[in-house]
């Protein structure tokens, strides 16, 4: 065993390597200045080390040289405590700095300022993009739909994913508060009572020379580890960053939930109208087939005409089951989003015509998007966590100096406890530093730095995806208006064709098959028009989500739930 010199009450002694450490592992050099601290025989002075010139962002403090030398009795004992407090002022590792917002002036090139108006249809109003305008915390109320608002409120109250995200935030917050306990001394009390017989071959332990005796020992122990190199502070910093990750994950869950409820309700309304139009199409094609069958039986129509109509009817009928399936799935999804089972949700119907399309859409400044998107803020918190863990990995390679003090009483009779001559006390400091661990700590530090690089690139990727999301949604809204205009024109033309066909059939200038064909074209144009309307409403909701959802304007989300 290789000894390490210790100083105990002014006398040199030997300390051996910690038997619990791994081979070539941690050495414990107990500078157990038990009596020396109290009598001020050996005050220590520690020389601070300069920061690394090659990496000014990381304070590199190697093992501090400790000079133990006799001093004059006039030096006060609190010199040691003052020295340790000075040492506690540094924290190794980089200090985190928030990334600067992207230097871009617009989301799209050229900027999208407004959409075209489509007259004569619900949801055809022009939309203007108000640059730099704030987003409401309850943006869904801009659709002016009481049933939709009720669904949102129910989902925010009952959705299990949102509740789980809030619980996860509470977990991380409690972890932060628990870790802060290392800033304070630990105090423990114990009481031991024993009866024992001592060998007669050795000197008795008690002053009474009794070999059979009782021993009662109450004791209080106070321990504290000064945060010399900032290990505790960096650990708390890392846990705080993890708390922020959980907070913005919860906010992202909230934003996604509200948008999903709105979009699901819009899609349900669209599918309900598509199912109704498809069933009318099936009816029209069925009537046409019956007429052709009659004409075929009389010799007025060929088998080819009848087969073509049978094929068309089958194709139209084949489109109905997928629509009904999607409608049922959206019904079940809406039940899950609101925290209910599918059988507990009645068949609710939403009419697109009852929704009001917001005419003015707030669009945040590009520089503010990184302050509003919860996924970007979560990636930033992850970057902060990686930065703090660099400091943790560096501090793990440096010495620690636990302080321990104890006091108590020990007596052979319980009624003699705390009487004169039964008390004892001790105070000491240990110095422990890793000397060789097979390169584990070095590679852990390198891994922490690589993890920081990874988190930085993930942050950049998240920011790029956020700007892409906003740009895509703005472009989609612009094209939705153009598509709605084209589908409206096609629907008007199909309706005119149907009106003319009905007049010609009524006057005897056209056959019933021509009328049914016009009805089919009209129904199909109505389906396309409903889809275009729904896309415009859904993309409007998607824009609010892409811009962050206005969570910072909600009192229950804007407040950072941290300890005051």
ABEGO torsion letter per residue (X at the ends): XBBBBBBBGGBBBBBBBBAABBBGBBBBBBBBBAAAAAAGABBBBBBBBBBBAABAABBBBBBBBBBBBBBBAABBAAAAAAAAAAAAABBBEBBBBBBBBBBBABABOBBBABBBBBBGBBGABBBBBBBGBBBBABAAAAAGBAAAAAAAAAAAAABAAAAAAAAAAAAAAAAAAAAAAAABBBBBBBBBBBBBBBBAABBBABAAGBABBBBBBBBBBBBBBBBAAGAAAAAAAAAAAAAAAAAAAAAAAAAAAAAAAAAAAAAAAAAAAAAAAAAAAAAAAAAAAAAAAAAAAAGABBAAAAAAAAAAAAAAAAAAAAAAAAAAAAAAAAAAAAGBBAAABBBBBBBAAABBBBABBBBBBAAAAAAABAAAAAAAAAAAAAAAAAAAAAAAABBBBBBBBBBBBBBABAAABGBBGABBBBBBBBBBBBABAGGAAAAAAAAAAAAAAAAAAAAAAAAAAAAAAAAAAAAAAAAAAAAAAAAAAAAAAAAAAAAAAAAAAAAGABBAAAAAAAAAAAAAAAAAAAAAAAAAAAAAAAAAAAAGGGAAABAAAABBBBBX
